[in-house]
C-alpha cells in the first residue's frame, strides 16, 4: 500500500556496505574489521548504547557526494516499500562540529531528493534535527546558519539523549523556528517520561511528537493527545531494539490507535535496527494482530500527519483508498 514515512534519520540509514565504501573513499578507519563485525555491534541495551555506535558511523560522511549517496540509497529503498512521501532528519550539528561544510550536507541531500522526485515521483521533506545534549545557544546559531537554504527546510526536530535534557531547554529555538515559518517536531517519551511528551506539546508547541509511546503512563495525556489529534511518529522495531518494550507483542501501538491517538509507523534508523518501514508494518501486524482497518488507519495517518500541501495529501489518500479497494 502507498504510505508516508515521517521519522527516519539519514545518518541511521547507512547500510554496512555503504559505510565501508564511504570509509574507503574518505580514508576513514572504522573501529570494525568487517561488515559482519559492524552488524554484530547492533545489539543495543538502551538509547545511549545505540548512540555510541551511531555517532561512530558519522565519521564516514565528509563530502557533498557522501550525503547525496546516503540520501539516494534510502530513498531508493523506501521506494521499494512504496513510500510515496518521506520526511527525513539530518543533524547538521553532528557534521559541522566535525568540520564538514553545511553546504556539503544540504546540497548533497537536496540533489538526491530532487532526483528521487524525477525518477520515482516521490515527494520528500527535510527536517533539521537539533541535538538536545548541546546548548540552546548552539541550536539557535545553527538555525541562523541554515537560513540561506531555508526554502529547502520543512521544519526542525529535537533528537539525542532525552535524559537529562528536558524539552523546555529549547523553547527559544522552537519559537525562532516557528517565526521562520518552519514546522516543529521533537523526540519525547522514548526514554524520557510521559511528562516530557506533555512538555513537548505544551511548551515547545510541536506539530508532531516523535516516538511519544510513554504517554500511556499518563491516561489523561492519552485522552488529550487523541482530542488534539497530535500525531505520534512511532518506531516499533526501534522501540524493541532499544528496550523501550521487551517485544513487539507488548508494544502499545494498537492500544494508542484504538484510543484515538493519531499514531503512524516508521523505521527510525532502519540500518541499525534491521527494519525498514514495511518490515515495521508486517511485524506489528503479526505481533499485535492488526486488522485491515488498523493498517488502513495507520497508513492514512501517515498522510494526514505529513507536512504536505492539501493537493498532494488528497492525491495520496486517494491512492491509498484505491489500493484497499
C-alpha positions, 0 to 999 in steps of 0.5 A, a space after each residue: 500500500 502507498 504510505 508516508 514515512 515521517 521519522 527516519 534519520 539519514 545518518 541511521 540509514 547507512 547500510 554496512 556496505 555503504 559505510 565501508 565504501 564511504 570509509 574507503 573513499 574518505 580514508 576513514 578507519 572504522 573501529 570494525 574489521 568487517 561488515 559482519 563485525 559492524 552488524 554484530 555491534 547492533 545489539 543495543 541495551 538502551 538509547 545511549 548504547 545505540 548512540 555510541 555506535 551511531 555517532 561512530 558511523 558519522 565519521 564516514 560522511 565528509 563530502 557533498 557526494 557522501 550525503 547525496 549517496 546516503 540520501 539516494 540509497 534510502 530513498 531508493 529503498 523506501 521506494 521499494 516499500 512504496 513510500 510515496 512521501 518521506 520526511 527525513 532528519 539530518 543533524 547538521 550539528 553532528 557534521 559541522 562540529 566535525 568540520 564538514 561544510 553545511 553546504 556539503 550536507 544540504 546540497 548533497 541531500 537536496 540533489 538526491 531528493 530532487 532526483 528521487 522526485 524525477 525518477 520515482 515521483 516521490 515527494 520528500 521533506 527535510 527536517 533539521 534535527 537539533 541535538 538536545 545534549 548541546 546548548 540552546 545557544 548552539 541550536 539557535 546559531 545553527 538555525 541562523 546558519 541554515 537560513 540561506 537554504 531555508 526554502 529547502 527546510 520543512 521544519 526542525 526536530 529535537 533528537 539525542 539523549 532525552 535524559 537529562 535534557 528536558 524539552 523546555 531547554 529549547 523553547 527559544 529555538 522552537 519559537 525562532 523556528 516557528 517565526 521562520 515559518 518552519 514546522 516543529 517536531 521533537 523526540 519525547 517519551 522514548 526514554 524520557 517520561 510521559 511528562 516530557 511528551 506533555 512538555 513537548 506539546 505544551 511548551 515547545 508547541 510541536 506539530 508532531 511528537 516523535 516516538 511519544 509511546 510513554 504517554 500511556 503512563 499518563 491516561 489523561 495525556 492519552 485522552 488529550 493527545 487523541 482530542 488534539 489529534 497530535 500525531 505520534 511518529 512511532 518506531 516499533 522495531 526501534 522501540 524493541 531494539 532499544 528496550 523501550 518494550 521487551 517485544 513487539 507483542 507488548 508494544 502499545 501501538 494498537 492500544 494508542 490507535 484504538 484510543 484515538 491517538 493519531 499514531 503512524 509507523 516508521 523505521 527510525 534508523 532502519 540500518 541499525 535496527 534491521 527494519 525498514 518501514 514495511 518490515 515495521 508494518 508486517 511485524 506489528 501486524 503479526 505481533 499485535 494482530 492488526 486488522 485491515 482497518 488498523 493498517 488502513 488507519 495507520 497508513 492514512 495517518 501517515 498522510 494526514 500527519 505529513 507536512 504536505 500541501 492539501 493537493 498532494 495529501 488528497 492525491 495520496 489518500 486517494 491512492 491509498 483508498 484505491 489500493 484497499 479497494 
